[in-house]
Amino acid sequence: MRHLVFLILPLLAACKGPGYRNPGDSEDLRLAIEDENIASRVRIALGQDPETAPYGSIRVQCVEGKVELAGVVDRGAVKRRAEEVTLQCAGVRRVRNRINVPGASDPR
């Protein structure tokens, strides 16, 4: 386990994206790993759902249990379904759905 921590820390330090945390203590590391686990569960669920699976380009990020979805789909129903699927995943506290539907009059 100790070797795994030394392998993960440089990777986390290199990924200074939104919500970056300094992995200086074990609690920060635990939270970062949990966020990645949540994001992975969401990606898997979206890939298994018949309505969202064809849209493999939906991007998923998670910070403190808050998931952000981004990408482009061709129907508002797919955008809404992606949010529904995400909310059903363990650990998800909130969803920010930034999926774009070109030409749609309803931004939701």
Backbone as CSV, one residue per row, in Angstrom:
resi,resn,N_x,N_y,N_z,CA_x,CA_y,CA_z,C_x,C_y,C_z
1,MET,0.822,-1.198,0.000,0.000,0.000,0.000,0.860,1.254,0.000
2,ARG,1.946,1.205,0.763,2.822,2.366,0.856,3.396,2.740,-0.512
3,HIS,3.732,1.737,-1.320,4.274,1.996,-2.653,3.224,2.645,-3.543
4,LEU,1.973,2.258,-3.375,0.892,2.839,-4.153,0.774,4.337,-3.886
5,VAL,0.902,4.746,-2.637,0.831,6.166,-2.282,1.924,6.941,-2.995
6,PHE,3.136,6.409,-3.038,4.233,7.109,-3.697,4.050,7.170,-5.210
7,LEU,3.294,6.241,-5.765,2.999,6.292,-7.192,1.875,7.267,-7.496
8,ILE,0.911,7.383,-6.604,-0.250,8.231,-6.847,0.050,9.707,-6.607
9,LEU,0.848,10.029,-5.603,1.105,11.430,-5.265,1.638,12.250,-6.443
10,PRO,2.638,11.774,-7.185,3.102,12.574,-8.322,2.028,12.742,-9.387
11,LEU,1.190,11.728,-9.566,0.106,11.848,-10.545,-0.890,12.914,-10.119
12,LEU,-1.239,12.926,-8.846,-2.163,13.944,-8.353,-1.561,15.335,-8.471
13,ALA,-0.285,15.460,-8.184,0.379,16.763,-8.270,0.401,17.270,-9.706
14,ALA,0.474,16.360,-10.663,0.510,16.747,-12.074,-0.861,17.148,-12.597
15,CYS,-1.917,16.789,-11.915,-3.292,17.047,-12.362,-3.879,18.228,-11.600
16,LYS,-3.322,19.370,-11.773,-3.780,20.536,-11.012,-4.964,21.195,-11.716
17,GLY,-6.020,20.431,-11.898,-7.235,20.945,-12.522,-8.177,21.515,-11.484
18,PRO,-9.446,21.740,-11.882,-10.434,22.277,-10.946,-10.541,21.404,-9.713
19,GLY,-10.551,22.022,-8.570,-10.715,21.290,-7.335,-9.451,20.607,-6.852
20,TYR,-8.312,20.980,-7.410,-7.057,20.352,-7.001,-6.835,20.524,-5.505
21,ARG,-6.436,19.446,-4.862,-6.090,19.499,-3.443,-4.628,19.115,-3.291
22,ASN,-3.951,19.735,-2.362,-2.593,19.343,-2.047,-2.647,18.001,-1.321
23,PRO,-2.097,16.956,-1.908,-2.202,15.632,-1.286,-1.208,15.450,-0.141
24,GLY,-1.077,16.475,0.693,-0.100,16.451,1.763,-0.433,15.531,2.905
25,ASP,-1.691,15.297,3.174,-1.999,14.387,4.266,-2.893,13.255,3.770
26,SER,-3.009,12.247,4.584,-3.723,11.052,4.160,-5.207,11.308,3.938
27,GLU,-5.794,12.268,4.655,-7.220,12.582,4.451,-7.439,13.186,3.061
28,ASP,-6.547,14.087,2.638,-6.649,14.653,1.301,-6.515,13.563,0.245
29,LEU,-5.581,12.668,0.458,-5.385,11.572,-0.482,-6.612,10.673,-0.523
30,ARG,-7.182,10.378,0.635,-8.378,9.539,0.696,-9.533,10.193,-0.065
31,LEU,-9.707,11.513,0.117,-10.781,12.222,-0.576,-10.558,12.246,-2.086
32,ALA,-9.319,12.446,-2.499,-9.005,12.457,-3.931,-9.278,11.098,-4.548
33,ILE,-8.929,10.039,-3.862,-9.180,8.682,-4.371,-10.680,8.413,-4.413
34,GLU,-11.402,8.841,-3.385,-12.858,8.652,-3.370,-13.517,9.410,-4.519
35,ASP,-13.068,10.644,-4.788,-13.616,11.400,-5.919,-13.364,10.671,-7.235
36,GLU,-12.175,10.119,-7.394,-11.882,9.384,-8.629,-12.725,8.116,-8.721
37,ASN,-12.962,7.462,-7.598,-13.836,6.282,-7.592,-15.259,6.654,-7.991
38,ILE,-15.764,7.770,-7.477,-17.109,8.232,-7.848,-17.162,8.522,-9.341
39,ALA,-16.174,9.252,-9.850,-16.139,9.573,-11.281,-16.093,8.301,-12.118
40,SER,-15.344,7.310,-11.678,-15.273,6.039,-12.407,-16.618,5.331,-12.410
41,ARG,-17.312,5.336,-11.258,-18.641,4.715,-11.199,-19.603,5.405,-12.160
42,VAL,-19.525,6.733,-12.223,-20.397,7.480,-13.129,-20.071,7.139,-14.578
43,ARG,-18.790,7.122,-14.929,-18.399,6.789,-16.309,-18.901,5.396,-16.700
44,ILE,-18.762,4.442,-15.788,-19.223,3.077,-16.064,-20.739,3.061,-16.248
45,ALA,-21.464,3.743,-15.347,-22.927,3.770,-15.432,-23.394,4.420,-16.735
46,LEU,-22.752,5.520,-17.120,-23.118,6.176,-18.382,-22.825,5.270,-19.577
47,GLY,-21.733,4.523,-19.487,-21.370,3.603,-20.574,-22.273,2.389,-20.671
48,GLN,-22.953,2.049,-19.582,-23.842,0.888,-19.576,-25.298,1.245,-19.842
49,ASP,-25.649,2.516,-19.697,-27.028,2.926,-19.929,-27.295,2.989,-21.432
50,PRO,-28.367,2.336,-21.905,-28.628,2.298,-23.353,-28.798,3.676,-23.993
51,GLU,-29.291,4.635,-23.240,-29.525,5.958,-23.809,-28.265,6.816,-23.854
52,THR,-27.372,6.651,-22.872,-26.177,7.497,-22.818,-24.926,6.812,-23.369
53,ALA,-24.939,5.495,-23.476,-23.751,4.756,-23.925,-23.214,5.217,-25.280
54,PRO,-24.066,5.548,-26.256,-23.518,5.989,-27.541,-22.729,7.294,-27.472
55,TYR,-22.834,8.005,-26.356,-22.161,9.293,-26.206,-20.957,9.134,-25.294
56,GLY,-20.003,8.378,-25.726,-18.806,8.113,-24.938,-17.952,9.339,-24.698
57,SER,-18.313,10.449,-25.309,-17.514,11.669,-25.149,-17.975,12.520,-23.961
58,ILE,-18.949,12.043,-23.186,-19.363,12.797,-21.999,-18.229,12.745,-20.984
59,ARG,-17.750,13.931,-20.601,-16.650,14.020,-19.638,-17.208,14.113,-18.228
60,VAL,-16.519,13.478,-17.290,-16.961,13.416,-15.895,-15.814,13.851,-14.993
61,GLN,-16.087,14.817,-14.116,-15.131,15.222,-13.089,-15.863,15.226,-11.754
62,CYS,-15.148,14.905,-10.694,-15.752,14.880,-9.377,-14.829,15.546,-8.365
63,VAL,-15.389,16.450,-7.571,-14.669,17.109,-6.484,-15.593,17.116,-5.271
64,GLU,-15.156,16.461,-4.214,-15.916,16.383,-2.965,-17.331,15.860,-3.181
65,GLY,-17.468,14.880,-4.058,-18.765,14.261,-4.311,-19.655,15.034,-5.263
66,LYS,-19.182,16.192,-5.721,-19.949,17.000,-6.672,-19.436,16.682,-8.076
67,VAL,-20.325,16.160,-8.905,-19.944,15.693,-10.235,-20.319,16.735,-11.279
68,GLU,-19.391,16.980,-12.194,-19.664,17.860,-13.328,-19.626,17.017,-14.595
69,LEU,-20.695,17.134,-15.381,-20.787,16.459,-16.678,-20.586,17.503,-17.764
70,ALA,-19.853,17.153,-18.803,-19.627,18.076,-19.914,-19.526,17.265,-21.196
71,GLY,-19.767,17.918,-22.306,-19.699,17.263,-23.604,-20.831,17.746,-24.486
72,VAL,-21.072,17.016,-25.554,-22.110,17.377,-26.518,-22.945,16.147,-26.821
73,VAL,-24.269,16.322,-26.787,-25.211,15.275,-27.200,-26.200,15.903,-28.171
74,ASP,-26.962,15.081,-28.868,-27.857,15.638,-29.885,-29.306,15.816,-29.430
75,ARG,-29.633,15.387,-28.199,-31.010,15.519,-27.717,-31.018,15.894,-26.238
76,GLY,-31.969,16.756,-25.874,-32.132,17.150,-24.484,-32.452,15.969,-23.586
77,ALA,-33.160,14.970,-24.129,-33.512,13.788,-23.340,-32.255,13.031,-22.903
78,VAL,-31.245,13.011,-23.740,-29.986,12.328,-23.398,-29.264,13.106,-22.301
79,LYS,-29.279,14.423,-22.397,-28.661,15.261,-21.373,-29.320,15.011,-20.015
80,ARG,-30.646,14.996,-20.001,-31.375,14.751,-18.748,-31.116,13.340,-18.227
81,ARG,-31.064,12.359,-19.131,-30.814,10.978,-18.713,-29.422,10.848,-18.094
82,ALA,-28.436,11.520,-18.660,-27.079,11.474,-18.109,-27.077,11.983,-16.665
83,GLU,-27.849,13.016,-16.396,-27.940,13.545,-15.030,-28.632,12.540,-14.108
84,GLU,-29.712,11.922,-14.595,-30.432,10.920,-13.792,-29.526,9.742,-13.436
85,VAL,-28.801,9.246,-14.423,-27.895,8.110,-14.206,-26.822,8.489,-13.189
86,THR,-26.286,9.690,-13.325,-25.236,10.161,-12.416,-25.742,10.235,-10.982
87,LEU,-26.936,10.760,-10.793,-27.498,10.899,-9.448,-27.741,9.551,-8.769
88,GLN,-27.872,8.496,-9.547,-28.098,7.159,-8.990,-26.801,6.491,-8.519
89,CYS,-25.672,7.080,-8.840,-24.384,6.476,-8.486,-24.023,6.778,-7.029
90,ALA,-23.478,5.777,-6.364,-23.085,5.913,-4.960,-22.043,7.013,-4.793
91,GLY,-22.245,7.851,-3.789,-21.287,8.893,-3.449,-21.548,10.234,-4.088
92,VAL,-22.430,10.291,-5.100,-22.713,11.552,-5.786,-23.595,12.414,-4.891
93,ARG,-23.104,13.616,-4.576,-23.860,14.539,-3.727,-24.643,15.548,-4.551
94,ARG,-24.081,15.938,-5.687,-24.723,16.941,-6.531,-24.185,16.800,-7.950
95,VAL,-24.974,17.245,-8.935,-24.557,17.173,-10.338,-24.670,18.555,-10.970
96,ARG,-23.615,18.948,-11.629,-23.639,20.149,-12.472,-23.584,19.659,-13.905
97,ASN,-24.689,19.818,-14.601,-24.814,19.277,-15.956,-24.496,20.368,-16.972
98,ARG,-23.292,20.302,-17.519,-22.844,21.278,-18.522,-22.814,20.657,-19.910
99,ILE,-23.565,19.589,-20.093,-23.650,18.951,-21.413,-24.377,19.908,-22.352
100,ASN,-23.833,20.071,-23.543,-24.390,20.975,-24.539,-25.233,20.196,-25.548
101,VAL,-26.385,20.788,-25.895,-27.245,20.243,-26.947,-27.339,21.328,-28.023
102,PRO,-26.519,21.233,-29.078,-26.515,22.275,-30.099,-27.908,22.470,-30.716
103,GLY,-28.281,23.728,-30.839,-29.554,24.054,-31.465,-30.757,23.921,-30.558
104,ALA,-30.570,23.468,-29.336,-31.704,23.318,-28.431,-32.075,24.669,-27.850
105,SER,-33.387,24.957,-27.817,-33.840,26.232,-27.255,-33.876,26.173,-25.724
106,ASP,-34.049,24.965,-25.171,-34.085,24.800,-23.723,-32.683,24.474,-23.237
107,PRO,-32.024,25.377,-22.477,-30.651,25.116,-22.058,-30.534,23.956,-21.081
108,ARG,-31.615,23.515,-20.472,-31.586,22.394,-19.530,-31.343,21.151,-20.322
